[in-house]
Amino acid sequence: MDEQFAIVLTFPDVISNELSVLRNKYNKSIYDIVPHITLKMPFMLLVSIKRITEILNEIALSTNTFEIETNGLGYFENSANGVIFIAIKNIDKIKNLHKLIALKLKDFIKDVEEPKFELDNYIPHATIGESIPKAELEKCKQELSNYNPKYKIKIDSFSLFSSKDNHKWDLVSTFKLA
């Protein structure tokens, strides 16, 4: 498989550790990556990694640091399964950063899947568990009914991760915001 890349916001260690415990319990997917908010879904390169990092560095230097707040848990559900996630309260700056990255990279990358959850359909969140069978989802909701994560987090960077097998994702580079 060709190497894939993704761009994400990561959490401070104390929050990341807490979310990792939950992900280990609830996540039914095969992906091994730190807890995060996805800014750009997996893609493959059409140009050199050097060119991509130049573009991402330009974006970072033109973006001021900002603060976000988590807002408890949320759920995405369909007829077969569901997703448990940490909701984000103030999403405008994350959405703007996502849009800037998606638009600036569009001619230099190839999306792995149809980017149906990008641009106007983008909802910033941090996945706790995905691919949870509908029958189990209600039990998970019950177990998590008293869990209400509320954090204020300063966003001062975003990160590029890569994967050669679409399972284990490794940090390639972190880009500091202005």
PyMOL CGO cylinders between C-alpha atoms (Angstrom):
from pymol import cmd
from pymol.cgo import CYLINDER

trace = [
    CYLINDER, 0.00, 0.00, 0.00, 1.18, 3.52, -0.75, 0.3, 1, 1, 1, 1, 1, 1,
    CYLINDER, 1.18, 3.52, -0.75, 2.09, 5.72, 2.16, 0.3, 1, 1, 1, 1, 1, 1,
    CYLINDER, 2.09, 5.72, 2.16, -0.83, 7.77, 3.44, 0.3, 1, 1, 1, 1, 1, 1,
    CYLINDER, -0.83, 7.77, 3.44, -0.80, 11.03, 5.36, 0.3, 1, 1, 1, 1, 1, 1,
    CYLINDER, -0.80, 11.03, 5.36, -3.26, 12.84, 7.64, 0.3, 1, 1, 1, 1, 1, 1,
    CYLINDER, -3.26, 12.84, 7.64, -3.21, 16.22, 9.38, 0.3, 1, 1, 1, 1, 1, 1,
    CYLINDER, -3.21, 16.22, 9.38, -4.49, 16.48, 12.94, 0.3, 1, 1, 1, 1, 1, 1,
    CYLINDER, -4.49, 16.48, 12.94, -4.66, 18.56, 16.10, 0.3, 1, 1, 1, 1, 1, 1,
    CYLINDER, -4.66, 18.56, 16.10, -3.30, 16.68, 19.09, 0.3, 1, 1, 1, 1, 1, 1,
    CYLINDER, -3.30, 16.68, 19.09, -4.04, 17.18, 22.79, 0.3, 1, 1, 1, 1, 1, 1,
    CYLINDER, -4.04, 17.18, 22.79, -1.83, 18.00, 25.77, 0.3, 1, 1, 1, 1, 1, 1,
    CYLINDER, -1.83, 18.00, 25.77, -0.49, 14.82, 27.41, 0.3, 1, 1, 1, 1, 1, 1,
    CYLINDER, -0.49, 14.82, 27.41, -2.85, 14.80, 30.40, 0.3, 1, 1, 1, 1, 1, 1,
    CYLINDER, -2.85, 14.80, 30.40, -5.92, 14.95, 28.13, 0.3, 1, 1, 1, 1, 1, 1,
    CYLINDER, -5.92, 14.95, 28.13, -4.39, 12.61, 25.57, 0.3, 1, 1, 1, 1, 1, 1,
    CYLINDER, -4.39, 12.61, 25.57, -3.74, 10.00, 28.28, 0.3, 1, 1, 1, 1, 1, 1,
    CYLINDER, -3.74, 10.00, 28.28, -7.34, 10.22, 29.51, 0.3, 1, 1, 1, 1, 1, 1,
    CYLINDER, -7.34, 10.22, 29.51, -8.72, 9.89, 25.98, 0.3, 1, 1, 1, 1, 1, 1,
    CYLINDER, -8.72, 9.89, 25.98, -6.37, 6.97, 25.23, 0.3, 1, 1, 1, 1, 1, 1,
    CYLINDER, -6.37, 6.97, 25.23, -7.88, 4.98, 28.11, 0.3, 1, 1, 1, 1, 1, 1,
    CYLINDER, -7.88, 4.98, 28.11, -11.37, 5.56, 26.69, 0.3, 1, 1, 1, 1, 1, 1,
    CYLINDER, -11.37, 5.56, 26.69, -10.25, 4.75, 23.15, 0.3, 1, 1, 1, 1, 1, 1,
    CYLINDER, -10.25, 4.75, 23.15, -8.71, 1.49, 24.31, 0.3, 1, 1, 1, 1, 1, 1,
    CYLINDER, -8.71, 1.49, 24.31, -12.05, 0.51, 25.80, 0.3, 1, 1, 1, 1, 1, 1,
    CYLINDER, -12.05, 0.51, 25.80, -14.49, 1.75, 23.15, 0.3, 1, 1, 1, 1, 1, 1,
    CYLINDER, -14.49, 1.75, 23.15, -12.69, 1.94, 19.82, 0.3, 1, 1, 1, 1, 1, 1,
    CYLINDER, -12.69, 1.94, 19.82, -13.48, -1.01, 17.53, 0.3, 1, 1, 1, 1, 1, 1,
    CYLINDER, -13.48, -1.01, 17.53, -11.50, 0.33, 14.55, 0.3, 1, 1, 1, 1, 1, 1,
    CYLINDER, -11.50, 0.33, 14.55, -8.07, -0.76, 13.38, 0.3, 1, 1, 1, 1, 1, 1,
    CYLINDER, -8.07, -0.76, 13.38, -6.37, 2.65, 13.43, 0.3, 1, 1, 1, 1, 1, 1,
    CYLINDER, -6.37, 2.65, 13.43, -3.50, 3.23, 15.84, 0.3, 1, 1, 1, 1, 1, 1,
    CYLINDER, -3.50, 3.23, 15.84, -3.01, 6.98, 16.25, 0.3, 1, 1, 1, 1, 1, 1,
    CYLINDER, -3.01, 6.98, 16.25, -2.90, 9.35, 19.22, 0.3, 1, 1, 1, 1, 1, 1,
    CYLINDER, -2.90, 9.35, 19.22, -6.20, 10.98, 20.26, 0.3, 1, 1, 1, 1, 1, 1,
    CYLINDER, -6.20, 10.98, 20.26, -6.77, 13.87, 17.88, 0.3, 1, 1, 1, 1, 1, 1,
    CYLINDER, -6.77, 13.87, 17.88, -9.08, 16.14, 15.94, 0.3, 1, 1, 1, 1, 1, 1,
    CYLINDER, -9.08, 16.14, 15.94, -8.71, 15.42, 12.22, 0.3, 1, 1, 1, 1, 1, 1,
    CYLINDER, -8.71, 15.42, 12.22, -7.98, 18.48, 10.08, 0.3, 1, 1, 1, 1, 1, 1,
    CYLINDER, -7.98, 18.48, 10.08, -7.40, 16.60, 6.81, 0.3, 1, 1, 1, 1, 1, 1,
    CYLINDER, -7.40, 16.60, 6.81, -8.55, 13.04, 6.18, 0.3, 1, 1, 1, 1, 1, 1,
    CYLINDER, -8.55, 13.04, 6.18, -6.00, 10.50, 4.82, 0.3, 1, 1, 1, 1, 1, 1,
    CYLINDER, -6.00, 10.50, 4.82, -4.40, 11.36, 1.50, 0.3, 1, 1, 1, 1, 1, 1,
    CYLINDER, -4.40, 11.36, 1.50, -1.50, 10.38, -0.74, 0.3, 1, 1, 1, 1, 1, 1,
    CYLINDER, -1.50, 10.38, -0.74, 1.09, 12.74, -2.14, 0.3, 1, 1, 1, 1, 1, 1,
    CYLINDER, 1.09, 12.74, -2.14, 1.21, 13.91, -5.74, 0.3, 1, 1, 1, 1, 1, 1,
    CYLINDER, 1.21, 13.91, -5.74, 4.36, 15.95, -5.00, 0.3, 1, 1, 1, 1, 1, 1,
    CYLINDER, 4.36, 15.95, -5.00, 7.33, 15.58, -2.65, 0.3, 1, 1, 1, 1, 1, 1,
    CYLINDER, 7.33, 15.58, -2.65, 6.88, 15.52, 1.11, 0.3, 1, 1, 1, 1, 1, 1,
    CYLINDER, 6.88, 15.52, 1.11, 9.19, 18.55, 1.16, 0.3, 1, 1, 1, 1, 1, 1,
    CYLINDER, 9.19, 18.55, 1.16, 6.67, 20.56, -0.90, 0.3, 1, 1, 1, 1, 1, 1,
    CYLINDER, 6.67, 20.56, -0.90, 3.79, 19.49, 1.36, 0.3, 1, 1, 1, 1, 1, 1,
    CYLINDER, 3.79, 19.49, 1.36, 5.70, 20.51, 4.50, 0.3, 1, 1, 1, 1, 1, 1,
    CYLINDER, 5.70, 20.51, 4.50, 6.52, 23.89, 2.90, 0.3, 1, 1, 1, 1, 1, 1,
    CYLINDER, 6.52, 23.89, 2.90, 2.81, 24.51, 2.26, 0.3, 1, 1, 1, 1, 1, 1,
    CYLINDER, 2.81, 24.51, 2.26, 1.85, 23.39, 5.77, 0.3, 1, 1, 1, 1, 1, 1,
    CYLINDER, 1.85, 23.39, 5.77, 4.53, 25.60, 7.28, 0.3, 1, 1, 1, 1, 1, 1,
    CYLINDER, 4.53, 25.60, 7.28, 3.19, 28.61, 5.34, 0.3, 1, 1, 1, 1, 1, 1,
    CYLINDER, 3.19, 28.61, 5.34, -0.32, 27.84, 6.64, 0.3, 1, 1, 1, 1, 1, 1,
    CYLINDER, -0.32, 27.84, 6.64, 0.93, 27.53, 10.22, 0.3, 1, 1, 1, 1, 1, 1,
    CYLINDER, 0.93, 27.53, 10.22, 2.85, 30.81, 10.05, 0.3, 1, 1, 1, 1, 1, 1,
    CYLINDER, 2.85, 30.81, 10.05, -0.26, 32.60, 8.74, 0.3, 1, 1, 1, 1, 1, 1,
    CYLINDER, -0.26, 32.60, 8.74, -2.52, 31.20, 11.49, 0.3, 1, 1, 1, 1, 1, 1,
    CYLINDER, -2.52, 31.20, 11.49, -2.63, 32.62, 15.01, 0.3, 1, 1, 1, 1, 1, 1,
    CYLINDER, -2.63, 32.62, 15.01, -2.85, 30.38, 18.05, 0.3, 1, 1, 1, 1, 1, 1,
    CYLINDER, -2.85, 30.38, 18.05, -6.37, 29.98, 19.40, 0.3, 1, 1, 1, 1, 1, 1,
    CYLINDER, -6.37, 29.98, 19.40, -8.29, 28.29, 22.19, 0.3, 1, 1, 1, 1, 1, 1,
    CYLINDER, -8.29, 28.29, 22.19, -10.95, 25.61, 21.96, 0.3, 1, 1, 1, 1, 1, 1,
    CYLINDER, -10.95, 25.61, 21.96, -13.27, 24.09, 24.53, 0.3, 1, 1, 1, 1, 1, 1,
    CYLINDER, -13.27, 24.09, 24.53, -14.47, 20.54, 24.67, 0.3, 1, 1, 1, 1, 1, 1,
    CYLINDER, -14.47, 20.54, 24.67, -18.19, 20.19, 25.22, 0.3, 1, 1, 1, 1, 1, 1,
    CYLINDER, -18.19, 20.19, 25.22, -18.96, 16.72, 26.55, 0.3, 1, 1, 1, 1, 1, 1,
    CYLINDER, -18.96, 16.72, 26.55, -19.71, 13.68, 24.42, 0.3, 1, 1, 1, 1, 1, 1,
    CYLINDER, -19.71, 13.68, 24.42, -21.52, 13.38, 21.14, 0.3, 1, 1, 1, 1, 1, 1,
    CYLINDER, -21.52, 13.38, 21.14, -22.60, 10.52, 18.89, 0.3, 1, 1, 1, 1, 1, 1,
    CYLINDER, -22.60, 10.52, 18.89, -22.84, 9.89, 15.17, 0.3, 1, 1, 1, 1, 1, 1,
    CYLINDER, -22.84, 9.89, 15.17, -25.19, 7.00, 14.40, 0.3, 1, 1, 1, 1, 1, 1,
    CYLINDER, -25.19, 7.00, 14.40, -26.40, 5.14, 11.36, 0.3, 1, 1, 1, 1, 1, 1,
    CYLINDER, -26.40, 5.14, 11.36, -28.47, 1.98, 10.99, 0.3, 1, 1, 1, 1, 1, 1,
    CYLINDER, -28.47, 1.98, 10.99, -25.52, -0.38, 11.55, 0.3, 1, 1, 1, 1, 1, 1,
    CYLINDER, -25.52, -0.38, 11.55, -23.11, 1.27, 13.99, 0.3, 1, 1, 1, 1, 1, 1,
    CYLINDER, -23.11, 1.27, 13.99, -22.05, 4.40, 15.77, 0.3, 1, 1, 1, 1, 1, 1,
    CYLINDER, -22.05, 4.40, 15.77, -19.24, 6.72, 16.77, 0.3, 1, 1, 1, 1, 1, 1,
    CYLINDER, -19.24, 6.72, 16.77, -18.61, 8.22, 20.23, 0.3, 1, 1, 1, 1, 1, 1,
    CYLINDER, -18.61, 8.22, 20.23, -16.70, 11.49, 20.22, 0.3, 1, 1, 1, 1, 1, 1,
    CYLINDER, -16.70, 11.49, 20.22, -15.64, 14.46, 22.31, 0.3, 1, 1, 1, 1, 1, 1,
    CYLINDER, -15.64, 14.46, 22.31, -17.61, 17.45, 21.04, 0.3, 1, 1, 1, 1, 1, 1,
    CYLINDER, -17.61, 17.45, 21.04, -15.98, 20.83, 20.49, 0.3, 1, 1, 1, 1, 1, 1,
    CYLINDER, -15.98, 20.83, 20.49, -17.84, 23.99, 21.52, 0.3, 1, 1, 1, 1, 1, 1,
    CYLINDER, -17.84, 23.99, 21.52, -16.21, 26.80, 19.53, 0.3, 1, 1, 1, 1, 1, 1,
    CYLINDER, -16.21, 26.80, 19.53, -15.43, 25.34, 16.13, 0.3, 1, 1, 1, 1, 1, 1,
    CYLINDER, -15.43, 25.34, 16.13, -15.04, 28.35, 13.82, 0.3, 1, 1, 1, 1, 1, 1,
    CYLINDER, -15.04, 28.35, 13.82, -11.24, 28.64, 14.03, 0.3, 1, 1, 1, 1, 1, 1,
    CYLINDER, -11.24, 28.64, 14.03, -10.77, 24.87, 13.59, 0.3, 1, 1, 1, 1, 1, 1,
    CYLINDER, -10.77, 24.87, 13.59, -13.13, 24.91, 10.61, 0.3, 1, 1, 1, 1, 1, 1,
    CYLINDER, -13.13, 24.91, 10.61, -11.20, 27.83, 9.09, 0.3, 1, 1, 1, 1, 1, 1,
    CYLINDER, -11.20, 27.83, 9.09, -7.89, 26.01, 9.55, 0.3, 1, 1, 1, 1, 1, 1,
    CYLINDER, -7.89, 26.01, 9.55, -9.36, 22.82, 8.05, 0.3, 1, 1, 1, 1, 1, 1,
    CYLINDER, -9.36, 22.82, 8.05, -10.67, 24.73, 5.03, 0.3, 1, 1, 1, 1, 1, 1,
    CYLINDER, -10.67, 24.73, 5.03, -7.36, 26.52, 4.50, 0.3, 1, 1, 1, 1, 1, 1,
    CYLINDER, -7.36, 26.52, 4.50, -5.43, 23.22, 4.60, 0.3, 1, 1, 1, 1, 1, 1,
    CYLINDER, -5.43, 23.22, 4.60, -7.90, 21.38, 2.35, 0.3, 1, 1, 1, 1, 1, 1,
    CYLINDER, -7.90, 21.38, 2.35, -7.92, 24.15, -0.27, 0.3, 1, 1, 1, 1, 1, 1,
    CYLINDER, -7.92, 24.15, -0.27, -4.16, 24.85, -0.25, 0.3, 1, 1, 1, 1, 1, 1,
    CYLINDER, -4.16, 24.85, -0.25, -3.31, 21.14, -0.60, 0.3, 1, 1, 1, 1, 1, 1,
    CYLINDER, -3.31, 21.14, -0.60, -6.00, 20.11, -3.11, 0.3, 1, 1, 1, 1, 1, 1,
    CYLINDER, -6.00, 20.11, -3.11, -3.74, 20.25, -6.19, 0.3, 1, 1, 1, 1, 1, 1,
    CYLINDER, -3.74, 20.25, -6.19, -0.86, 18.45, -4.45, 0.3, 1, 1, 1, 1, 1, 1,
    CYLINDER, -0.86, 18.45, -4.45, -2.60, 15.42, -2.91, 0.3, 1, 1, 1, 1, 1, 1,
    CYLINDER, -2.60, 15.42, -2.91, -5.01, 12.62, -3.76, 0.3, 1, 1, 1, 1, 1, 1,
    CYLINDER, -5.01, 12.62, -3.76, -7.65, 11.75, -1.17, 0.3, 1, 1, 1, 1, 1, 1,
    CYLINDER, -7.65, 11.75, -1.17, -7.72, 8.10, -0.12, 0.3, 1, 1, 1, 1, 1, 1,
    CYLINDER, -7.72, 8.10, -0.12, -11.54, 8.14, 0.10, 0.3, 1, 1, 1, 1, 1, 1,
    CYLINDER, -11.54, 8.14, 0.10, -14.20, 10.52, -1.16, 0.3, 1, 1, 1, 1, 1, 1,
    CYLINDER, -14.20, 10.52, -1.16, -13.80, 13.56, 1.14, 0.3, 1, 1, 1, 1, 1, 1,
    CYLINDER, -13.80, 13.56, 1.14, -17.49, 13.65, 2.11, 0.3, 1, 1, 1, 1, 1, 1,
    CYLINDER, -17.49, 13.65, 2.11, -16.79, 15.04, 5.60, 0.3, 1, 1, 1, 1, 1, 1,
    CYLINDER, -16.79, 15.04, 5.60, -14.72, 18.02, 4.51, 0.3, 1, 1, 1, 1, 1, 1,
    CYLINDER, -14.72, 18.02, 4.51, -15.22, 21.73, 3.81, 0.3, 1, 1, 1, 1, 1, 1,
    CYLINDER, -15.22, 21.73, 3.81, -18.90, 22.56, 4.49, 0.3, 1, 1, 1, 1, 1, 1,
    CYLINDER, -18.90, 22.56, 4.49, -19.52, 19.03, 5.86, 0.3, 1, 1, 1, 1, 1, 1,
    CYLINDER, -19.52, 19.03, 5.86, -16.60, 19.15, 8.29, 0.3, 1, 1, 1, 1, 1, 1,
    CYLINDER, -16.60, 19.15, 8.29, -17.50, 18.72, 11.99, 0.3, 1, 1, 1, 1, 1, 1,
    CYLINDER, -17.50, 18.72, 11.99, -14.47, 19.02, 14.30, 0.3, 1, 1, 1, 1, 1, 1,
    CYLINDER, -14.47, 19.02, 14.30, -14.48, 16.30, 16.97, 0.3, 1, 1, 1, 1, 1, 1,
    CYLINDER, -14.48, 16.30, 16.97, -12.17, 13.83, 18.73, 0.3, 1, 1, 1, 1, 1, 1,
    CYLINDER, -12.17, 13.83, 18.73, -13.24, 10.22, 18.18, 0.3, 1, 1, 1, 1, 1, 1,
    CYLINDER, -13.24, 10.22, 18.18, -13.35, 8.01, 21.27, 0.3, 1, 1, 1, 1, 1, 1,
    CYLINDER, -13.35, 8.01, 21.27, -14.86, 4.96, 19.62, 0.3, 1, 1, 1, 1, 1, 1,
    CYLINDER, -14.86, 4.96, 19.62, -15.95, 4.10, 16.10, 0.3, 1, 1, 1, 1, 1, 1,
    CYLINDER, -15.95, 4.10, 16.10, -17.48, 1.12, 14.31, 0.3, 1, 1, 1, 1, 1, 1,
    CYLINDER, -17.48, 1.12, 14.31, -19.46, 0.33, 17.46, 0.3, 1, 1, 1, 1, 1, 1,
    CYLINDER, -19.46, 0.33, 17.46, -22.34, -2.03, 16.61, 0.3, 1, 1, 1, 1, 1, 1,
    CYLINDER, -22.34, -2.03, 16.61, -25.70, -0.37, 17.22, 0.3, 1, 1, 1, 1, 1, 1,
    CYLINDER, -25.70, -0.37, 17.22, -26.60, -3.02, 19.81, 0.3, 1, 1, 1, 1, 1, 1,
    CYLINDER, -26.60, -3.02, 19.81, -23.52, -2.07, 21.88, 0.3, 1, 1, 1, 1, 1, 1,
    CYLINDER, -23.52, -2.07, 21.88, -23.86, 1.69, 21.45, 0.3, 1, 1, 1, 1, 1, 1,
    CYLINDER, -23.86, 1.69, 21.45, -26.70, 2.08, 23.96, 0.3, 1, 1, 1, 1, 1, 1,
    CYLINDER, -26.70, 2.08, 23.96, -24.65, 0.21, 26.58, 0.3, 1, 1, 1, 1, 1, 1,
    CYLINDER, -24.65, 0.21, 26.58, -21.67, 2.50, 25.87, 0.3, 1, 1, 1, 1, 1, 1,
    CYLINDER, -21.67, 2.50, 25.87, -23.86, 5.59, 26.23, 0.3, 1, 1, 1, 1, 1, 1,
    CYLINDER, -23.86, 5.59, 26.23, -25.08, 4.28, 29.60, 0.3, 1, 1, 1, 1, 1, 1,
    CYLINDER, -25.08, 4.28, 29.60, -21.52, 3.61, 30.80, 0.3, 1, 1, 1, 1, 1, 1,
    CYLINDER, -21.52, 3.61, 30.80, -20.44, 7.09, 29.74, 0.3, 1, 1, 1, 1, 1, 1,
    CYLINDER, -20.44, 7.09, 29.74, -23.52, 8.94, 30.99, 0.3, 1, 1, 1, 1, 1, 1,
    CYLINDER, -23.52, 8.94, 30.99, -21.58, 10.58, 33.86, 0.3, 1, 1, 1, 1, 1, 1,
    CYLINDER, -21.58, 10.58, 33.86, -18.52, 11.42, 31.76, 0.3, 1, 1, 1, 1, 1, 1,
    CYLINDER, -18.52, 11.42, 31.76, -18.61, 15.06, 30.69, 0.3, 1, 1, 1, 1, 1, 1,
    CYLINDER, -18.61, 15.06, 30.69, -15.18, 16.23, 29.51, 0.3, 1, 1, 1, 1, 1, 1,
    CYLINDER, -15.18, 16.23, 29.51, -14.83, 20.00, 29.71, 0.3, 1, 1, 1, 1, 1, 1,
    CYLINDER, -14.83, 20.00, 29.71, -11.41, 21.36, 28.81, 0.3, 1, 1, 1, 1, 1, 1,
    CYLINDER, -11.41, 21.36, 28.81, -10.00, 24.63, 27.53, 0.3, 1, 1, 1, 1, 1, 1,
    CYLINDER, -10.00, 24.63, 27.53, -7.13, 23.86, 25.20, 0.3, 1, 1, 1, 1, 1, 1,
    CYLINDER, -7.13, 23.86, 25.20, -4.69, 26.26, 23.56, 0.3, 1, 1, 1, 1, 1, 1,
    CYLINDER, -4.69, 26.26, 23.56, -4.10, 25.24, 19.96, 0.3, 1, 1, 1, 1, 1, 1,
    CYLINDER, -4.10, 25.24, 19.96, -0.59, 26.31, 19.00, 0.3, 1, 1, 1, 1, 1, 1,
    CYLINDER, -0.59, 26.31, 19.00, 0.28, 23.67, 16.38, 0.3, 1, 1, 1, 1, 1, 1,
    CYLINDER, 0.28, 23.67, 16.38, -0.99, 20.96, 14.08, 0.3, 1, 1, 1, 1, 1, 1,
    CYLINDER, -0.99, 20.96, 14.08, 0.73, 17.72, 13.06, 0.3, 1, 1, 1, 1, 1, 1,
    CYLINDER, 0.73, 17.72, 13.06, 1.32, 15.62, 9.97, 0.3, 1, 1, 1, 1, 1, 1,
    CYLINDER, 1.32, 15.62, 9.97, 1.16, 11.85, 10.48, 0.3, 1, 1, 1, 1, 1, 1,
    CYLINDER, 1.16, 11.85, 10.48, 1.92, 9.04, 8.03, 0.3, 1, 1, 1, 1, 1, 1,
    CYLINDER, 1.92, 9.04, 8.03, 1.06, 5.37, 7.70, 0.3, 1, 1, 1, 1, 1, 1,
    CYLINDER, 1.06, 5.37, 7.70, 2.39, 2.71, 5.38, 0.3, 1, 1, 1, 1, 1, 1,
    CYLINDER, 2.39, 2.71, 5.38, -0.26, 0.12, 6.30, 0.3, 1, 1, 1, 1, 1, 1,
    CYLINDER, -0.26, 0.12, 6.30, -3.30, 2.26, 7.25, 0.3, 1, 1, 1, 1, 1, 1,
    CYLINDER, -3.30, 2.26, 7.25, -3.02, 0.89, 10.78, 0.3, 1, 1, 1, 1, 1, 1,
    CYLINDER, -3.02, 0.89, 10.78, -0.14, 2.44, 12.73, 0.3, 1, 1, 1, 1, 1, 1,
    CYLINDER, -0.14, 2.44, 12.73, 0.20, 6.20, 12.25, 0.3, 1, 1, 1, 1, 1, 1,
    CYLINDER, 0.20, 6.20, 12.25, 3.51, 7.91, 13.05, 0.3, 1, 1, 1, 1, 1, 1,
    CYLINDER, 3.51, 7.91, 13.05, 4.31, 11.59, 13.57, 0.3, 1, 1, 1, 1, 1, 1,
    CYLINDER, 4.31, 11.59, 13.57, 6.14, 13.13, 10.60, 0.3, 1, 1, 1, 1, 1, 1,
    CYLINDER, 6.14, 13.13, 10.60, 6.21, 16.79, 11.60, 0.3, 1, 1, 1, 1, 1, 1,
    CYLINDER, 6.21, 16.79, 11.60, 4.58, 19.39, 13.83, 0.3, 1, 1, 1, 1, 1, 1,
    CYLINDER, 4.58, 19.39, 13.83, 3.84, 22.88, 12.57, 0.3, 1, 1, 1, 1, 1, 1,
    CYLINDER, 3.84, 22.88, 12.57, 3.82, 25.74, 15.10, 0.3, 1, 1, 1, 1, 1, 1,
    CYLINDER, 3.82, 25.74, 15.10, 1.18, 28.43, 14.65, 0.3, 1, 1, 1, 1, 1, 1,
    CYLINDER, 1.18, 28.43, 14.65, 2.08, 32.13, 14.64, 0.3, 1, 1, 1, 1, 1, 1,
]
cmd.load_cgo(trace, "trace")
